Amino acid sequence: MRVFVLTTGRAGSTTFARASQHIDGMTAGHETRARYLTGRLDYPDNHIEADNRLVWFLGGLDRLFDDADTHYVYLTRDPDATALSYRERWHIRVSIVRAFYHGMLMQREKPAPDQALLACRRFIDAVDDNVRFFLKGRSNWSLVRLENIEEDFLAFMRDAGLHGDMTAIRAELGAKRNVSKRDKKKGTGLRRLLTRFSSSKIDLP
């Protein structure tokens, strides 16, 4: 069996993967094939994969993996909190929300902070629509909410017929990881110039 964790990102996928490493008979990983240009979905059997970019490969998941031997998890977080978290990370080198803003929403200009937040929210809404459409009519999936992650994770294990080290799983679920941090590097003259014109540098409130 394979388990695929679908999520917007910024919703606890690293924590989910760490907790899943204590499930019996399964390997687990976080974005283990995210950088592959070929074989992007070549996940082994008896594996749990948490990767927010899987939401852009739903057709491939449907084509490659039979529902009878696959379980999906929709890992969610309050959308407003998720959008704020993404905006805090707008500056990172590989930013999926910045790519969405320029590539999908076709915005050429550097966004104001409120525009960046709106773009993050539109991204989250698009992912949510895609995932819910993909899961519609399927019974082989579980909802796990970050705000209720321990109870929902245990329900997912029951749904998927999985067992593991519950003490270790609960410890992993209680840990905070990958917390958003603003870009706080001190500005040189060149850096201030880049901040003024680069889309990756926005003046957050």
C-alpha positions in Angstrom: 0.0 0.0 0.0 1.0 3.6 -0.6 -0.2 6.6 1.2 -0.1 10.1 -0.4 -0.5 13.2 1.7 -2.1 16.0 -0.3 -1.9 19.5 1.2 -1.5 23.2 0.3 1.7 23.2 2.2 2.4 25.2 5.5 0.1 22.7 7.2 2.3 20.3 9.1 3.5 18.0 6.3 7.0 17.6 7.8 5.5 16.7 11.2 3.1 14.2 9.5 6.0 12.5 7.7 8.1 12.3 10.9 5.2 10.7 12.8 4.6 8.3 9.9 8.1 7.0 10.3 6.9 5.2 13.4 4.2 3.3 11.6 4.9 -0.5 11.3 5.8 -1.9 8.0 5.9 1.5 6.2 8.6 3.9 5.1 7.8 7.6 5.2 9.3 10.7 3.7 8.8 14.4 3.0 9.3 15.6 -0.5 11.6 12.7 -1.3 11.1 13.0 -5.1 10.3 16.7 -5.3 13.4 17.5 -7.4 13.1 14.6 -9.9 12.6 15.6 -13.5 11.9 11.9 -14.5 10.3 9.3 -12.4 8.7 12.0 -10.3 6.0 9.6 -9.0 8.1 6.4 -8.7 7.3 5.8 -5.0 8.0 2.4 -3.5 5.3 0.1 -2.1 4.6 0.3 1.6 5.5 4.0 1.6 3.9 7.2 3.0 4.8 10.4 1.1 4.0 13.9 2.3 4.6 16.5 -0.5 2.6 19.6 -1.1 3.4 19.6 -4.8 1.6 16.3 -5.3 -1.5 18.3 -5.8 -0.2 19.3 -9.3 0.3 15.6 -10.2 -3.2 14.2 -9.3 -3.7 12.9 -12.8 -0.5 10.9 -12.6 -1.4 9.5 -9.2 -4.8 8.4 -10.5 -3.2 6.8 -13.6 -0.4 5.0 -11.8 -1.9 3.8 -8.5 -5.0 1.7 -8.1 -7.4 2.9 -5.4 -7.6 -0.6 -4.0 -4.0 -0.3 -2.8 -3.7 3.4 -2.2 -4.8 5.7 0.6 -4.9 9.5 0.4 -4.7 12.0 3.3 -5.9 15.6 2.9 -3.9 17.5 5.4 -5.4 21.0 6.0 -4.9 24.1 8.1 -7.0 27.2 8.6 -6.7 29.0 5.2 -6.1 32.4 6.5 -3.3 31.2 8.8 -1.8 29.2 5.8 -1.9 32.3 3.6 -0.1 34.4 6.2 2.5 31.7 6.7 3.1 31.6 2.9 3.5 35.3 2.7 6.1 35.2 5.5 8.1 32.9 3.1 7.5 34.9 0.0 11.3 35.7 -0.2 12.6 32.1 -0.3 14.5 31.2 -3.5 12.0 28.5 -4.7 8.6 29.9 -3.8 5.5 28.1 -5.1 3.2 31.0 -4.2 5.4 33.5 -6.0 5.5 31.2 -9.0 1.7 31.0 -8.8 1.4 34.8 -8.6 3.6 35.4 -11.7 2.9 32.3 -13.7 -0.7 31.4 -13.1 -2.2 34.8 -12.2 0.1 36.4 -14.9 1.1 39.3 -12.7 4.2 41.1 -13.9 4.7 43.7 -11.2 6.1 43.3 -7.7 3.1 42.9 -5.3 2.2 45.1 -2.4 1.9 43.1 0.9 -1.9 42.9 0.6 -1.7 41.7 -3.0 0.8 39.0 -2.0 -1.5 37.9 0.8 -4.4 37.7 -1.7 -2.3 35.7 -4.1 -1.5 33.3 -1.3 -5.1 32.9 -0.5 -6.0 32.3 -4.2 -3.3 29.7 -4.3 -4.8 27.9 -1.3 -8.3 28.1 -2.7 -7.1 26.6 -6.0 -5.3 23.7 -4.3 -8.4 23.0 -2.1 -10.7 22.9 -5.1 -8.3 20.6 -7.0 -7.9 18.2 -4.1 -11.6 18.1 -3.2 -12.5 17.4 -6.9 -9.9 14.6 -7.0 -11.2 13.0 -3.8 -14.9 13.3 -4.8 -16.4 9.8 -5.2 -13.4 8.2 -3.5 -13.7 6.5 -0.1 -10.0 5.7 0.3 -9.0 8.9 2.0 -8.8 10.6 5.4 -9.0 14.3 6.5 -6.3 15.4 8.9 -6.5 19.0 10.3 -3.4 20.6 11.7 -5.5 22.1 14.5 -6.6 18.6 15.5 -3.6 16.6 14.2 -3.3 14.0 17.0 -6.9 12.8 16.9 -7.1 13.0 13.1 -3.8 11.2 12.6 -5.0 8.3 14.8 -8.2 8.2 12.8 -6.2 8.1 9.6 -4.3 5.1 10.9 -7.5 3.3 11.7 -9.0 4.2 8.3 -5.9 2.8 6.5 -5.5 -0.2 8.8 -2.1 0.9 10.1 -0.4 0.3 13.4 2.7 1.7 15.1 4.5 3.1 18.1 1.9 5.3 19.5 4.2 6.9 22.1 6.7 8.0 19.4 3.9 9.1 17.1 2.3 11.3 19.7 5.7 12.8 20.5 6.3 13.7 16.9 2.9 15.2 16.4 3.5 17.5 19.4 6.7 19.0 17.9 6.7 22.2 15.9 8.8 22.2 12.8 9.6 24.4 9.7 8.2 27.5 11.3 8.0 30.5 8.9 10.7 33.1 9.4 10.9 36.5 7.7 13.9 37.5 5.7 15.8 39.5 8.3 19.1 39.9 6.6 20.6 43.4 7.0 20.4 45.5 3.9 23.5 46.7 2.0 23.1 49.2 -0.7 22.8 46.5 -3.3 20.4 44.5 -1.2 18.2 47.6 -0.6 18.1 48.1 -4.4 17.1 44.5 -5.0 14.4 44.8 -2.3 13.0 47.8 -4.1 12.7 46.1 -7.5 12.7 42.3 -6.9 9.4 40.5 -6.7 10.9 38.2 -4.1 11.3 41.1 -1.6 8.1 42.7 -0.3 7.8 45.1 2.6 5.7 43.1 5.1 3.7 44.9 7.8 
